[in-house]
């Protein structure tokens, strides 16, 4: 038997992982490539301070949207596999709740943040601006829930199509604004982003608009029943995402919106390189929630693909970082070239951390590992902040990489043990998880 036969057999066994992870990678590919064009157009049409304000506003929108979804997105990935008879009710209820909470958080942030960070003052220009920001946060929370629900249903192609419409729509709206508006500022960049979300959401629900009694599908009692798990997933997810979403806001508040413009572009490129790591572990969670007994084989497969992807990203981007950033302007390359290179070195630690988080979800140990994830978020922000103070963007990147690498070292034993042992023999993260039991 040739070497090709077991390789092909392993690929066939994990085809559903590759297919749905591929849709997530395709989503990031489309949104990242068109996102580069989007921010390039913004950089050519607006002053750096306006681009910095817009990128900080978008980052705040994403962070608040991640909080507003209350962990319902990743909770749905597991629950849809375990409760297929409640599929429509679970999705619609989660969408309504997440959007409502996200809008409220947006209103609070828009009213308070400008008092702390003068560069965010445009959020308080008038009531319409405040409502626009809050609407963006609510819509973001909703579509984040919907996208994860599609992964839980193993229908990744649907979220790929929605995100493609979103990326194309926001770019076209921004292009039209640049052409036709005589006077515009950073809030126009944000508004175009929100318009793209609206267009994609309208497309996604269009086929189902007349098929259901939407009021009947909203069942708050489900949120009550799932409440403890939803809260645990929410805090867990916030801890995982806080550093990436808060770093641009931190740079704007501690340094300047102009410097954040350079960092945001570098972080966007690095995040694209990290996409496959996240996509593989999300899909690993989706396919293993109902079949945990085959986790060891699947996690070995996703670890191997993650390692190859990390090496490939570093080899590909290191010699080309300055050229990629220079597309946005000379200042972007000079300020963030080494920042981008250093950020990519964090992919190995991030690979382990992503698998660790998937294990916690699969084995329903989310609540018991929240302190670990919160400590990790504080570590990333703290070391990133120290690096920013000592060495601006390159120092920030070094601080973040050191933090994520330390986490990878500490989490690696649990991940590698899960890859070796059958699920029934391995109580994940015994020290952190405590006794057996469902959350």
NUDO-625196 format. One record per residue (C-alpha): residue number from 1; residue in three letters; y, z negated, x. Coordinates in Angstrom, 2 decimals, padded with zeros to 5 digits. Example, Ala and Ser with C-alpha at 12.3 -4.5 7.8 and 13.67 -1.06 7.14 Angstrom:
2
{1 'ALA' {-004.50 -007.80 012.30}}
{2 'SER' {-001.06 -007.14 013.67}}
END
This chain:
439
{1 'UNK' {000.00 000.00 000.00}}
{2 'UNK' {003.38 001.03 001.43}}
{3 'UNK' {006.36 -001.27 001.72}}
{4 'UNK' {008.09 000.75 -000.99}}
{5 'UNK' {005.60 -000.29 -003.68}}
{6 'UNK' {006.37 -004.06 -003.70}}
{7 'UNK' {010.09 -003.30 -003.41}}
{8 'UNK' {009.97 -001.01 -006.44}}
{9 'UNK' {007.85 -003.55 -008.30}}
{10 'UNK' {010.38 -006.32 -007.62}}
{11 'UNK' {013.23 -004.08 -008.76}}
{12 'UNK' {011.41 -003.28 -012.01}}
{13 'UNK' {010.72 -006.98 -012.64}}
{14 'UNK' {014.41 -007.75 -012.27}}
{15 'UNK' {015.79 -004.62 -013.94}}
{16 'UNK' {017.50 -006.60 -016.71}}
{17 'UNK' {019.28 -008.73 -014.10}}
{18 'UNK' {020.46 -005.67 -012.20}}
{19 'UNK' {021.49 -003.85 -015.37}}
{20 'UNK' {023.66 -006.63 -016.77}}
{21 'UNK' {024.97 -007.73 -013.38}}
{22 'UNK' {025.77 -004.08 -012.77}}
{23 'UNK' {027.86 -003.99 -015.94}}
{24 'UNK' {029.83 -007.01 -014.71}}
{25 'UNK' {030.33 -005.39 -011.32}}
{26 'UNK' {031.35 -002.18 -013.07}}
{27 'UNK' {033.85 -004.18 -015.11}}
{28 'UNK' {035.37 -005.67 -012.00}}
{29 'UNK' {035.31 -002.30 -010.27}}
{30 'UNK' {037.21 -000.63 -013.09}}
{31 'UNK' {039.65 -003.49 -013.62}}
{32 'UNK' {040.18 -003.94 -009.88}}
{33 'UNK' {040.77 -000.26 -009.09}}
{34 'UNK' {043.08 000.20 -012.05}}
{35 'UNK' {044.50 -003.26 -011.31}}
{36 'UNK' {045.46 -002.06 -007.84}}
{37 'UNK' {047.25 000.89 -009.43}}
{38 'UNK' {048.85 -001.49 -011.95}}
{39 'UNK' {050.24 -003.84 -009.30}}
{40 'UNK' {051.16 -000.91 -007.04}}
{41 'UNK' {053.25 000.53 -009.88}}
{42 'UNK' {054.78 -002.90 -010.46}}
{43 'UNK' {055.52 -003.31 -006.73}}
{44 'UNK' {057.23 000.10 -006.61}}
{45 'UNK' {059.26 -000.47 -009.79}}
{46 'UNK' {060.26 -004.14 -009.57}}
{47 'UNK' {061.68 -006.46 -006.93}}
{48 'UNK' {059.14 -008.64 -005.03}}
{49 'UNK' {060.47 -011.77 -006.78}}
{50 'UNK' {059.81 -010.17 -010.19}}
{51 'UNK' {056.29 -009.13 -009.13}}
{52 'UNK' {055.70 -012.67 -007.84}}
{53 'UNK' {056.87 -014.16 -011.14}}
{54 'UNK' {054.64 -011.79 -013.12}}
{55 'UNK' {051.58 -012.48 -010.96}}
{56 'UNK' {052.15 -016.23 -011.23}}
{57 'UNK' {052.50 -015.89 -015.01}}
{58 'UNK' {049.28 -013.87 -015.23}}
{59 'UNK' {047.49 -016.42 -013.03}}
{60 'UNK' {048.77 -019.24 -015.26}}
{61 'UNK' {047.65 -017.28 -018.32}}
{62 'UNK' {044.16 -016.88 -016.87}}
{63 'UNK' {043.96 -020.55 -015.87}}
{64 'UNK' {045.13 -021.77 -019.28}}
{65 'UNK' {042.86 -019.27 -021.02}}
{66 'UNK' {039.95 -020.62 -019.01}}
{67 'UNK' {040.84 -024.13 -020.16}}
{68 'UNK' {041.38 -022.98 -023.76}}
{69 'UNK' {037.93 -021.46 -024.12}}
{70 'UNK' {036.58 -025.01 -023.89}}
{71 'UNK' {033.43 -023.95 -022.05}}
{72 'UNK' {032.28 -022.05 -025.13}}
{73 'UNK' {031.78 -018.86 -023.11}}
{74 'UNK' {029.07 -020.11 -020.76}}
{75 'UNK' {027.64 -022.36 -023.47}}
{76 'UNK' {027.15 -019.25 -025.64}}
{77 'UNK' {025.20 -017.49 -022.87}}
{78 'UNK' {022.46 -020.11 -023.19}}
{79 'UNK' {022.75 -020.86 -026.91}}
{80 'UNK' {022.54 -017.21 -028.00}}
{81 'UNK' {019.19 -016.96 -026.22}}
{82 'UNK' {017.98 -020.19 -027.84}}
{83 'UNK' {019.47 -019.64 -031.34}}
{84 'UNK' {019.43 -015.88 -032.07}}
{85 'UNK' {019.56 -016.49 -035.85}}
{86 'UNK' {023.09 -017.96 -035.50}}
{87 'UNK' {024.41 -015.18 -033.28}}
{88 'UNK' {027.34 -013.92 -035.40}}
{89 'UNK' {028.41 -017.37 -036.54}}
{90 'UNK' {028.36 -018.78 -033.02}}
{91 'UNK' {030.41 -015.90 -031.60}}
{92 'UNK' {033.09 -015.77 -034.30}}
{93 'UNK' {033.52 -019.55 -034.47}}
{94 'UNK' {033.85 -019.77 -030.70}}
{95 'UNK' {036.37 -016.90 -030.69}}
{96 'UNK' {038.63 -018.54 -033.30}}
{97 'UNK' {038.52 -021.97 -031.70}}
{98 'UNK' {039.14 -020.69 -028.16}}
{99 'UNK' {042.05 -018.45 -029.20}}
{100 'UNK' {043.72 -021.25 -031.16}}
{101 'UNK' {043.44 -023.79 -028.35}}
{102 'UNK' {044.59 -021.23 -025.77}}
{103 'UNK' {047.72 -020.41 -027.79}}
{104 'UNK' {048.62 -024.08 -028.06}}
{105 'UNK' {048.19 -024.58 -024.31}}
{106 'UNK' {050.37 -021.54 -023.66}}
{107 'UNK' {053.17 -022.99 -025.78}}
{108 'UNK' {053.00 -026.31 -023.93}}
{109 'UNK' {052.95 -024.69 -020.49}}
{110 'UNK' {055.80 -022.32 -021.32}}
{111 'UNK' {057.92 -025.24 -022.48}}
{112 'UNK' {057.18 -027.57 -019.54}}
{113 'UNK' {056.46 -025.50 -016.40}}
{114 'UNK' {059.97 -024.02 -015.98}}
{115 'UNK' {061.32 -027.57 -015.69}}
{116 'UNK' {059.15 -028.06 -012.60}}
{117 'UNK' {059.22 -024.58 -011.03}}
{118 'UNK' {062.59 -022.77 -011.23}}
{119 'UNK' {060.90 -019.43 -010.46}}
{120 'UNK' {059.12 -019.70 -013.84}}
{121 'UNK' {062.41 -020.11 -015.71}}
{122 'UNK' {062.12 -016.70 -017.46}}
{123 'UNK' {059.35 -018.16 -019.64}}
{124 'UNK' {062.04 -020.15 -021.44}}
{125 'UNK' {064.55 -017.34 -021.83}}
{126 'UNK' {064.12 -017.27 -025.61}}
{127 'UNK' {061.59 -018.02 -028.34}}
{128 'UNK' {060.13 -014.50 -028.27}}
{129 'UNK' {059.35 -014.82 -024.55}}
{130 'UNK' {057.67 -018.18 -025.07}}
{131 'UNK' {055.58 -016.82 -027.95}}
{132 'UNK' {054.61 -013.78 -025.89}}
{133 'UNK' {053.33 -015.97 -023.09}}
{134 'UNK' {051.41 -018.23 -025.50}}
{135 'UNK' {049.89 -015.22 -027.30}}
{136 'UNK' {048.67 -013.88 -023.98}}
{137 'UNK' {046.93 -017.17 -023.22}}
{138 'UNK' {045.28 -017.27 -026.66}}
{139 'UNK' {044.05 -013.68 -026.40}}
{140 'UNK' {042.74 -014.31 -022.89}}
{141 'UNK' {040.70 -017.31 -024.06}}
{142 'UNK' {039.26 -015.22 -026.89}}
{143 'UNK' {038.20 -012.21 -024.87}}
{144 'UNK' {036.71 -014.41 -022.13}}
{145 'UNK' {034.43 -015.89 -024.80}}
{146 'UNK' {033.56 -012.46 -026.21}}
{147 'UNK' {032.73 -010.98 -022.81}}
{148 'UNK' {030.35 -013.79 -021.93}}
{149 'UNK' {028.74 -013.54 -025.37}}
{150 'UNK' {027.84 -009.94 -024.61}}
{151 'UNK' {026.14 -011.05 -021.39}}
{152 'UNK' {024.24 -013.69 -023.36}}
{153 'UNK' {023.03 -010.91 -025.66}}
{154 'UNK' {022.17 -008.79 -022.58}}
{155 'UNK' {024.63 -006.14 -023.83}}
{156 'UNK' {026.75 -005.91 -020.73}}
{157 'UNK' {027.77 -002.32 -021.47}}
{158 'UNK' {029.92 -003.51 -024.39}}
{159 'UNK' {032.07 -005.81 -022.27}}
{160 'UNK' {032.31 -003.05 -019.64}}
{161 'UNK' {033.77 -000.71 -022.26}}
{162 'UNK' {036.23 -003.35 -023.50}}
{163 'UNK' {037.47 -004.10 -020.02}}
{164 'UNK' {037.85 -000.40 -019.26}}
{165 'UNK' {040.07 000.02 -022.33}}
{166 'UNK' {042.01 -003.08 -021.29}}
{167 'UNK' {042.61 -001.79 -017.75}}
{168 'UNK' {043.64 001.69 -018.88}}
{169 'UNK' {045.75 000.39 -021.77}}
{170 'UNK' {047.84 -002.08 -019.76}}
{171 'UNK' {048.49 000.55 -017.08}}
{172 'UNK' {049.68 003.11 -019.63}}
{173 'UNK' {051.93 000.53 -021.33}}
{174 'UNK' {053.49 -000.46 -017.99}}
{175 'UNK' {053.98 003.18 -017.02}}
{176 'UNK' {055.74 003.83 -020.33}}
{177 'UNK' {057.94 000.76 -019.86}}
{178 'UNK' {058.96 001.90 -016.38}}
{179 'UNK' {059.86 005.34 -017.71}}
{180 'UNK' {061.71 004.39 -020.87}}
{181 'UNK' {063.21 000.94 -020.44}}
{182 'UNK' {066.62 001.06 -018.80}}
{183 'UNK' {066.51 -002.59 -017.77}}
{184 'UNK' {063.35 -004.58 -017.22}}
{185 'UNK' {062.10 -007.64 -015.36}}
{186 'UNK' {058.88 -009.44 -014.49}}
{187 'UNK' {058.22 -010.35 -018.13}}
{188 'UNK' {057.69 -006.64 -018.86}}
{189 'UNK' {054.77 -006.64 -016.40}}
{190 'UNK' {053.26 -009.60 -018.25}}
{191 'UNK' {053.86 -008.00 -021.67}}
{192 'UNK' {052.02 -004.84 -020.60}}
{193 'UNK' {049.04 -007.00 -019.60}}
{194 'UNK' {048.99 -008.67 -023.03}}
{195 'UNK' {049.24 -005.29 -024.75}}
{196 'UNK' {046.14 -004.14 -022.85}}
{197 'UNK' {044.19 -007.16 -024.10}}
{198 'UNK' {045.23 -006.44 -027.69}}
{199 'UNK' {044.15 -002.82 -027.47}}
{200 'UNK' {040.74 -003.72 -026.04}}
{201 'UNK' {040.15 -006.48 -028.58}}
{202 'UNK' {041.02 -004.16 -031.47}}
{203 'UNK' {038.53 -001.61 -030.13}}
{204 'UNK' {035.79 -004.22 -029.73}}
{205 'UNK' {035.94 -005.63 -033.26}}
{206 'UNK' {036.71 -002.32 -034.99}}
{207 'UNK' {033.05 -001.38 -035.77}}
{208 'UNK' {032.42 -004.80 -037.32}}
{209 'UNK' {035.66 -005.28 -039.24}}
{210 'UNK' {034.25 -004.43 -042.68}}
{211 'UNK' {030.67 -005.54 -042.05}}
{212 'UNK' {031.14 -009.30 -042.33}}
{213 'UNK' {032.87 -011.95 -044.35}}
{214 'UNK' {034.77 -013.29 -041.35}}
{215 'UNK' {035.84 -016.47 -043.10}}
{216 'UNK' {032.23 -017.31 -043.82}}
{217 'UNK' {031.29 -016.84 -040.18}}
{218 'UNK' {033.73 -019.50 -038.99}}
{219 'UNK' {031.74 -022.74 -039.04}}
{220 'UNK' {033.60 -025.64 -037.40}}
{221 'UNK' {030.53 -027.83 -037.83}}
{222 'UNK' {028.82 -025.81 -035.09}}
{223 'UNK' {031.56 -026.82 -032.69}}
{224 'UNK' {030.99 -030.43 -033.74}}
{225 'UNK' {027.26 -030.13 -033.07}}
{226 'UNK' {027.76 -028.39 -029.74}}
{227 'UNK' {030.84 -030.44 -028.89}}
{228 'UNK' {029.47 -032.64 -026.08}}
{229 'UNK' {027.86 -029.68 -024.32}}
{230 'UNK' {030.96 -027.52 -024.87}}
{231 'UNK' {033.21 -030.17 -023.33}}
{232 'UNK' {030.88 -030.50 -020.36}}
{233 'UNK' {030.81 -026.73 -019.85}}
{234 'UNK' {034.59 -026.61 -020.20}}
{235 'UNK' {035.26 -029.18 -017.49}}
{236 'UNK' {032.56 -027.64 -015.31}}
{237 'UNK' {034.03 -024.13 -015.65}}
{238 'UNK' {037.58 -025.34 -015.08}}
{239 'UNK' {036.49 -027.05 -011.89}}
{240 'UNK' {034.80 -023.83 -010.71}}
{241 'UNK' {037.83 -021.62 -011.47}}
{242 'UNK' {040.74 -023.94 -010.75}}
{243 'UNK' {041.25 -023.05 -007.10}}
{244 'UNK' {041.26 -019.29 -007.62}}
{245 'UNK' {043.61 -019.45 -010.58}}
{246 'UNK' {045.85 -022.25 -009.32}}
{247 'UNK' {046.44 -021.01 -005.76}}
{248 'UNK' {048.99 -018.32 -006.82}}
{249 'UNK' {050.83 -020.87 -008.94}}
{250 'UNK' {050.79 -023.36 -006.04}}
{251 'UNK' {052.24 -020.80 -003.63}}
{252 'UNK' {055.00 -019.94 -006.09}}
{253 'UNK' {055.88 -023.60 -006.60}}
{254 'UNK' {055.59 -024.73 -002.96}}
{255 'UNK' {056.87 -021.62 -001.19}}
{256 'UNK' {058.21 -018.61 -003.10}}
{257 'UNK' {057.32 -016.01 -005.70}}
{258 'UNK' {057.84 -013.28 -003.07}}
{259 'UNK' {055.14 -014.71 -000.76}}
{260 'UNK' {052.83 -015.11 -003.74}}
{261 'UNK' {053.11 -011.37 -004.42}}
{262 'UNK' {051.39 -010.68 -001.07}}
{263 'UNK' {048.77 -013.38 -001.58}}
{264 'UNK' {047.97 -012.25 -005.11}}
{265 'UNK' {047.14 -008.74 -003.94}}
{266 'UNK' {044.93 -010.09 -001.10}}
{267 'UNK' {043.18 -012.51 -003.47}}
{268 'UNK' {042.63 -009.71 -005.98}}
{269 'UNK' {040.89 -007.61 -003.31}}
{270 'UNK' {038.80 -010.52 -002.08}}
{271 'UNK' {037.82 -011.39 -005.65}}
{272 'UNK' {036.52 -007.87 -006.12}}
{273 'UNK' {034.28 -008.37 -003.08}}
{274 'UNK' {033.03 -011.64 -004.62}}
{275 'UNK' {032.24 -010.00 -007.97}}
{276 'UNK' {028.57 -009.29 -007.43}}
{277 'UNK' {027.94 -012.91 -006.43}}
{278 'UNK' {029.30 -014.15 -009.74}}
{279 'UNK' {027.71 -011.35 -011.77}}
{280 'UNK' {024.25 -012.02 -010.40}}
{281 'UNK' {024.36 -015.76 -011.12}}
{282 'UNK' {025.81 -015.34 -014.63}}
{283 'UNK' {023.01 -012.91 -015.45}}
{284 'UNK' {020.50 -015.21 -013.76}}
{285 'UNK' {021.61 -017.92 -016.20}}
{286 'UNK' {021.41 -015.57 -019.19}}
{287 'UNK' {017.87 -014.36 -018.51}}
{288 'UNK' {016.52 -017.74 -017.35}}
{289 'UNK' {017.87 -019.93 -020.18}}
{290 'UNK' {014.87 -019.11 -022.37}}
{291 'UNK' {012.38 -018.53 -019.50}}
{292 'UNK' {013.05 -021.18 -016.83}}
{293 'UNK' {009.47 -021.02 -015.58}}
{294 'UNK' {010.18 -017.84 -013.58}}
{295 'UNK' {013.40 -019.07 -012.00}}
{296 'UNK' {012.06 -019.29 -008.43}}
{297 'UNK' {011.23 -015.58 -008.24}}
{298 'UNK' {014.54 -014.57 -009.80}}
{299 'UNK' {016.68 -016.78 -007.62}}
{300 'UNK' {015.07 -015.40 -004.47}}
{301 'UNK' {015.99 -011.93 -005.64}}
{302 'UNK' {019.62 -012.80 -006.47}}
{303 'UNK' {020.08 -014.68 -003.18}}
{304 'UNK' {018.94 -011.65 -001.19}}
{305 'UNK' {021.22 -009.25 -003.06}}
{306 'UNK' {024.13 -011.70 -002.71}}
{307 'UNK' {023.63 -011.99 001.05}}
{308 'UNK' {023.55 -008.22 001.51}}
{309 'UNK' {026.66 -007.81 -000.63}}
{310 'UNK' {028.56 -010.46 001.38}}
{311 'UNK' {027.74 -008.82 004.70}}
{312 'UNK' {028.66 -005.40 003.35}}
{313 'UNK' {032.04 -006.61 002.06}}
{314 'UNK' {032.97 -008.18 005.41}}
{315 'UNK' {031.89 -005.14 007.44}}
{316 'UNK' {033.73 -002.78 005.11}}
{317 'UNK' {037.03 -004.63 004.69}}
{318 'UNK' {037.66 -006.18 008.12}}
{319 'UNK' {038.74 -002.94 009.84}}
{320 'UNK' {040.57 -001.58 006.78}}
{321 'UNK' {042.42 -004.63 005.43}}
{322 'UNK' {045.87 -003.61 006.69}}
{323 'UNK' {045.51 -000.09 005.33}}
{324 'UNK' {044.41 -001.35 001.92}}
{325 'UNK' {047.34 -003.75 001.65}}
{326 'UNK' {049.85 -001.26 003.02}}
{327 'UNK' {049.38 000.77 -000.16}}
{328 'UNK' {051.56 -001.84 -001.85}}
{329 'UNK' {054.18 -001.84 000.90}}
{330 'UNK' {054.58 -002.80 004.58}}
{331 'UNK' {055.37 -006.44 003.80}}
{332 'UNK' {052.08 -006.90 001.94}}
{333 'UNK' {050.06 -005.82 005.00}}
{334 'UNK' {052.07 -007.87 007.50}}
{335 'UNK' {051.97 -011.04 005.42}}
{336 'UNK' {048.45 -010.92 003.98}}
{337 'UNK' {046.28 -008.75 006.28}}
{338 'UNK' {044.56 -011.63 008.05}}
{339 'UNK' {044.61 -013.66 004.86}}
{340 'UNK' {042.36 -011.05 003.23}}
{341 'UNK' {040.01 -010.91 006.24}}
{342 'UNK' {039.62 -014.67 006.38}}
{343 'UNK' {039.10 -015.01 002.62}}
{344 'UNK' {036.06 -012.72 002.83}}
{345 'UNK' {034.37 -015.13 005.25}}
{346 'UNK' {034.10 -017.55 002.35}}
{347 'UNK' {031.58 -015.32 000.59}}
{348 'UNK' {028.58 -017.08 002.18}}
{349 'UNK' {029.59 -020.53 000.97}}
{350 'UNK' {030.61 -019.08 -002.39}}
{351 'UNK' {027.20 -017.42 -002.74}}
{352 'UNK' {025.47 -020.80 -002.50}}
{353 'UNK' {027.99 -022.49 -004.80}}
{354 'UNK' {027.51 -019.83 -007.49}}
{355 'UNK' {023.74 -020.28 -007.43}}
{356 'UNK' {024.13 -024.05 -007.51}}
{357 'UNK' {026.27 -023.79 -010.64}}
{358 'UNK' {023.71 -021.46 -012.27}}
{359 'UNK' {020.97 -024.02 -011.61}}
{360 'UNK' {023.03 -026.72 -013.28}}
{361 'UNK' {023.45 -024.57 -016.41}}
{362 'UNK' {019.85 -023.40 -016.58}}
{363 'UNK' {018.49 -026.93 -016.33}}
{364 'UNK' {021.21 -028.32 -018.65}}
{365 'UNK' {022.59 -030.62 -015.95}}
{366 'UNK' {026.21 -029.56 -016.32}}
{367 'UNK' {027.67 -032.92 -017.36}}
{368 'UNK' {026.00 -034.83 -014.54}}
{369 'UNK' {027.30 -032.50 -011.83}}
{370 'UNK' {030.90 -032.36 -013.05}}
{371 'UNK' {032.08 -034.94 -010.47}}
{372 'UNK' {030.72 -032.72 -007.69}}
{373 'UNK' {032.56 -029.65 -009.00}}
{374 'UNK' {035.81 -031.54 -009.57}}
{375 'UNK' {035.64 -032.87 -006.04}}
{376 'UNK' {035.02 -029.34 -004.78}}
{377 'UNK' {038.10 -028.04 -006.63}}
{378 'UNK' {040.29 -030.81 -005.19}}
{379 'UNK' {038.92 -030.03 -001.72}}
{380 'UNK' {039.72 -026.31 -002.03}}
{381 'UNK' {043.25 -026.88 -003.30}}
{382 'UNK' {043.93 -029.68 -000.84}}
{383 'UNK' {042.73 -027.80 002.23}}
{384 'UNK' {044.40 -024.62 001.00}}
{385 'UNK' {047.68 -026.49 000.55}}
{386 'UNK' {047.47 -027.99 004.03}}
{387 'UNK' {046.74 -024.53 005.44}}
{388 'UNK' {049.73 -023.07 003.58}}
{389 'UNK' {051.97 -025.76 005.09}}
{390 'UNK' {050.64 -025.20 008.62}}
{391 'UNK' {050.17 -021.44 008.70}}
{392 'UNK' {051.42 -019.78 005.49}}
{393 'UNK' {048.93 -017.33 003.96}}
{394 'UNK' {046.47 -017.11 006.86}}
{395 'UNK' {046.43 -020.90 007.09}}
{396 'UNK' {045.81 -021.15 003.35}}
{397 'UNK' {042.88 -018.76 003.63}}
{398 'UNK' {041.39 -020.74 006.53}}
{399 'UNK' {041.69 -023.97 004.58}}
{400 'UNK' {040.00 -022.47 001.53}}
{401 'UNK' {037.16 -020.95 003.59}}
{402 'UNK' {036.49 -024.25 005.37}}
{403 'UNK' {036.33 -026.00 001.99}}
{404 'UNK' {033.98 -023.47 000.37}}
{405 'UNK' {031.75 -023.35 003.48}}
{406 'UNK' {031.38 -027.13 003.49}}
{407 'UNK' {030.35 -026.98 -000.18}}
{408 'UNK' {027.79 -024.30 000.62}}
{409 'UNK' {026.25 -026.44 003.35}}
{410 'UNK' {025.93 -029.44 001.04}}
{411 'UNK' {024.56 -027.43 -001.91}}
{412 'UNK' {022.15 -025.22 000.06}}
{413 'UNK' {019.15 -027.64 000.07}}
{414 'UNK' {019.07 -027.74 -003.74}}
{415 'UNK' {019.39 -023.97 -004.05}}
{416 'UNK' {016.69 -023.19 -001.49}}
{417 'UNK' {014.35 -025.79 -002.98}}
{418 'UNK' {014.72 -024.16 -006.41}}
{419 'UNK' {013.88 -020.81 -004.86}}
{420 'UNK' {010.65 -022.20 -003.43}}
{421 'UNK' {009.27 -024.32 -006.26}}
{422 'UNK' {008.25 -023.54 -009.85}}
{423 'UNK' {010.81 -024.85 -012.34}}
{424 'UNK' {008.52 -027.50 -013.83}}
{425 'UNK' {008.01 -029.08 -010.38}}
{426 'UNK' {011.65 -029.28 -009.43}}
{427 'UNK' {014.24 -031.60 -011.01}}
{428 'UNK' {017.41 -029.94 -009.74}}
{429 'UNK' {019.91 -032.04 -007.83}}
{430 'UNK' {018.08 -035.27 -008.46}}
{431 'UNK' {020.71 -037.38 -006.74}}
{432 'UNK' {023.53 -035.88 -008.77}}
{433 'UNK' {021.65 -035.32 -012.01}}
{434 'UNK' {020.10 -038.70 -012.55}}
{435 'UNK' {017.28 -039.01 -015.08}}
{436 'UNK' {015.74 -036.21 -017.09}}
{437 'UNK' {017.23 -035.27 -020.44}}
{438 'UNK' {019.04 -032.63 -022.41}}
{439 'UNK' {022.83 -032.60 -022.60}}
END
